[in-house]
Amino acid sequence: MPRSAFTIHTLDTAPAAARPAMAGVRRKLGHLPAAVALMAESPELLKGFLGAAAVFESTDLDPVAREVVVLTVAARNGCQLCVAMHTATLARHDGTTALIEALRAGAALPAPRLEALRRFTVAVLDHRGGVPDEEVAAFLSAGWRPRHALDVVLGIGAYTISTFANRLLDAPLDPALPDPAPLDPALLGDQEKSVTA
């Protein structure tokens, strides 16, 4: 299906069921991101993503830890828009330049506890949830609790929705966001590599 099949909706053109969610995003951010305007074609998708993301924000993970999960998923799934958006979010939460650059590169993080979180997130993705015991043990020994492992799964689920939708829709960067450097193809999962190989 060509990208031109998708509409960047306004509050006037969107399906009625999507309008309250769109208005809420506009109130929160002060503008309506193109990605949200595109997702509005499916009110259920938009509400599902926004709801899951809001629940993820209420988890026991602190804001920086949540962004570690999100940026790991965004970089792994090749969503340039998501990487740009969450780079800005992590910077607002006082994420260091070294932390941001490492996440964007899929490299080891400078803080050991956050690196354990990144590695566990990658393990959940790589093993489709069937994380080996030793990797769970390494995560827990870094000071994370069992509930945090499940919070990671929630974050992966929520942001898989947005990364996949944004890639399908070829959602453009908002003008306020920095244009990110291209993602390293080596970060992408096996499925992506096999499709592009």
C-alpha positions in Angstrom: 0.0 0.0 0.0 1.5 3.4 -0.9 2.2 5.9 1.8 -0.1 8.3 0.1 -3.0 6.1 1.2 -2.6 7.5 4.7 -4.0 10.9 5.8 -2.4 13.3 8.2 -5.7 14.1 9.9 -6.8 17.3 11.7 -9.4 17.3 14.4 -11.9 18.1 11.7 -11.0 15.3 9.3 -10.2 12.5 11.8 -12.7 9.8 12.7 -14.9 11.0 15.5 -13.6 8.3 17.8 -10.0 9.5 17.5 -10.8 13.2 18.2 -10.8 13.2 22.0 -7.4 11.4 22.0 -6.0 13.8 19.5 -7.2 16.8 21.5 -5.7 15.4 24.6 -2.3 15.1 22.9 -2.5 18.6 21.6 -3.3 20.0 25.0 -0.4 18.1 26.6 2.2 18.9 24.0 0.9 22.3 22.7 0.7 20.9 19.1 -0.5 17.8 17.3 2.4 15.6 16.1 2.1 14.3 12.6 2.5 10.7 13.9 -0.6 11.1 16.1 -2.5 12.7 13.2 -1.6 9.7 11.0 -2.4 7.1 13.6 -5.8 8.7 14.1 -7.0 6.8 10.9 -7.4 4.0 13.4 -8.9 5.3 16.6 -8.4 2.0 18.2 -4.7 2.0 17.4 -4.2 5.5 18.6 -6.1 5.0 21.8 -4.4 1.7 22.4 -0.9 3.2 22.0 -1.7 6.3 24.1 -3.3 4.2 26.8 -0.4 1.7 26.9 2.1 4.5 27.0 0.3 6.3 29.8 0.2 3.1 31.8 3.9 2.6 31.2 4.6 6.1 32.5 2.9 5.1 35.8 5.1 2.1 36.4 7.8 1.9 39.1 10.5 2.7 36.6 11.7 6.3 36.9 11.6 8.6 33.8 15.2 8.0 32.8 14.8 4.2 33.1 11.6 4.3 31.0 13.4 6.3 28.3 16.2 3.7 28.3 13.6 1.0 27.5 11.8 3.2 24.9 15.0 4.3 23.1 16.3 0.7 23.0 13.1 -0.4 21.4 13.0 2.6 19.0 16.6 2.1 17.8 16.2 -1.6 17.5 13.0 -1.2 15.5 14.5 1.4 13.2 12.1 4.2 14.0 14.0 7.4 13.3 11.0 9.5 14.5 10.7 7.7 17.8 14.5 8.0 18.4 14.3 11.8 17.8 11.2 12.2 20.0 12.7 10.2 22.9 16.1 11.7 22.6 14.4 15.0 23.3 12.4 13.5 26.1 15.5 12.0 27.7 17.3 15.3 27.4 14.4 17.0 29.3 14.9 14.4 32.1 18.5 15.4 32.3 19.8 12.4 30.5 23.5 12.9 29.8 24.9 13.3 26.3 27.0 10.1 26.9 23.8 8.2 27.9 21.8 9.4 24.9 24.6 8.7 22.4 25.1 5.2 23.7 21.4 4.4 23.5 21.2 5.7 20.0 24.2 3.6 19.0 23.0 0.5 20.8 26.3 0.6 22.8 26.9 -0.1 26.5 25.6 2.6 28.8 28.0 4.5 31.2 25.8 3.7 34.3 26.0 0.0 35.2 22.4 -0.2 36.5 21.0 1.4 33.4 23.2 -0.8 31.2 21.6 -3.9 32.9 18.2 -2.5 32.0 19.2 -1.9 28.4 20.7 -5.4 28.2 17.6 -6.9 29.7 15.4 -5.0 27.2 17.5 -6.3 24.3 17.2 -9.9 25.8 13.4 -9.7 26.0 13.4 -8.5 22.3 15.9 -11.1 21.2 14.3 -14.0 23.0 10.7 -12.9 22.4 10.2 -13.0 26.2 11.9 -16.3 26.8 14.9 -14.6 28.5 17.5 -17.2 29.8 17.7 -17.5 33.6 21.2 -16.1 33.7 20.1 -12.9 32.0 17.2 -12.5 34.4 19.6 -13.0 37.3 22.0 -10.4 35.9 19.1 -7.9 35.7 18.0 -8.6 39.2 21.5 -8.5 40.6 21.9 -5.0 39.2 19.2 -3.8 41.7 16.1 -4.2 39.6 13.1 -6.1 41.0 10.9 -8.7 39.3 8.1 -6.2 38.8 10.6 -4.1 36.7 11.1 -7.1 34.4 7.3 -7.0 33.7 7.4 -3.2 33.4 10.0 -3.6 30.6 7.6 -6.0 28.8 4.9 -3.3 29.0 7.2 -0.7 27.6 8.2 -2.9 24.8 4.6 -3.6 23.9 3.6 0.0 24.0 6.5 1.3 21.9 6.4 -1.6 19.5 2.9 -0.3 18.6 4.3 3.2 17.9 7.5 2.2 16.2 5.8 -0.2 13.8 2.9 2.3 13.1 5.3 5.1 12.5 7.4 3.1 10.1 4.4 1.8 8.3 3.0 5.4 8.0 6.5 6.9 7.2 5.6 9.5 9.8 7.6 12.7 9.4 9.7 14.4 12.0 8.0 17.3 13.7 9.8 20.6 12.9 10.7 21.1 16.6 12.6 17.8 16.7 16.3 17.5 15.7 16.9 15.5 12.6 18.6 12.4 14.0 21.6 10.7 12.5 20.6 7.6 10.6 20.4 4.5 12.7 23.1 1.8 12.4 21.5 -1.1 10.5 23.5 -3.4 12.9 21.0 -2.4 15.6 18.0 -3.9 13.8 16.6 -7.3 14.8 17.1 -10.5 12.9 13.8 -10.1 11.0 14.8 -6.7 9.7 18.2 -7.9 8.6 16.7 -10.9 6.8 14.3 -8.7 5.0 16.9 -6.1 3.9 19.7 -8.7 3.2 
